[in-house]
């Protein structure tokens, strides 16, 4: 018996429309994008995967190849239905989830046997992933309707992790899976997608070189998307990189079609050096300079994304790395006077943190991006001044609490030759650590800071300095309370206060001459 579920016509993408959750087909999502407030994916990696899929389609149909083409789309405030219709009619069969010849984003592998669908959903219980609040098991499995299966299939191709496959070759991590993907948010889905549509072509904006312009196309257009290659032919090939050979098995259950099983085998292998190196740079991710070269910014349980906002919004040329390519392209459009100067955008940071083949947590954070930052580099410079002070004071706080730990472990550690072992100090520091108190207390202040800098830079930085003083002292007091009230603790508290006081004087008792004025 043959099955069919075409993603172009069947509703499977969860959307927010007039305050209600609706499911739309791929066609309706793009036809009605200006009526949709946003996507409502079940987990952040599904959301990011849907953005990548939609942006690949839009790039293939509309480009743009220059600012003028982008502006023409913007002026219409909707995507040209005729162009979309022509494209979808041509490739309609390739979007069928269960097509017998070319199922969407899938391919079988005769070397592997069917297994429970649970393997496709990292946050459910499978292998190394713990059963938190989920009660699915590898034995009982999970049953998905076709629309749910489609969502997680797309996410698996974009966010599948490396690990053992049961075959000689291992799974490799999908290109975007390790890093944070940044997407600018507009007033509706049309604006959101348009704001993230980068210029098409081989240029300096995004570092995905076009090695074969004729061959660079989405996987569903290719005769063989698994043609052997270690680097993509270009942007479209990269955005539909078949990281897995996945095949879904539909079946009937109580007169409805469901999916319970799948096969999974390694797919295309992208050379690692081309992801964390200079040659290939994901168009929606940020790379920072590490000791081994550029490395993608990842989610960190102990570091909120806003702490890196000055680097993310670094649009001007200079040493180091600039903003993610989609943000840089938006800056280019803004500098040419094609967007409102008082517009207020947000940047959605999506992804996950993983340890090898294990998902640790999903990340979904949001940062404000006032349009003034796109216009004037001095705003970003002032933001960097503020965040650098916070980082410096955090290091001083670390030194202060570590100094306390030394006194607690060895009362005479301030004398020569009496210091305790480093590992003992580190263990005591981890008991007394106050960095979470420090940073969590700054988050609300950061959102005020970033909004205030464009209009009142001096006032914004002065208020930020005051907040840093209060929060650093509050954080140290937290550690001092944990230390107790005996003689050792009191001596440790004095030492910690002295170290922190020196840091406050060094980093905060400065003149306003450092403020970058317009």
Secondary structure, DSSP 8 states (H G I E B T S, - for coil): -----BTTTS--EEEEETTEEEEE-HHHHHHTGGG--EE--SSHHHHHHHHHHHHHHHHHHH--SSHHHHHHHHHHTS--HHHHHHHHHHHGGGGBTT-TTT-TT----TTS--EEGGGG-TTSSBTTB--SS----TTT---EEHHHHHHHHHHHHHH---B--SSSS-B---TTTTS-EEEEE-SSHHHHHHHT----SSSSSS-B--S-TTT---GGGSS-TT-S-SS-SSHHHHHT---EEEEEEEEEETTEEEEEEEEEEE-----THHHHSSSB--TTB-EEEETTEEEE---BTTB-GGGGHHHHT--S--SS--S-HHHHHHHHHHHTT-S-TT-EEEEEEEEEEEETTEEEEEEEEEEEEEHHHHH-HHHHHHHHHHHHHHHHHHHHHHHHHHHHHHHHH-TTTTSTT----HHHHHHHHHHH--HHHHHHTTHHHHHHHHHHTTT-HHHHHHHHHHHHHHHHHHHHHHHHHHH-SSHHHHHHHHHHHHHHHHHHHHHHS--GGGS---
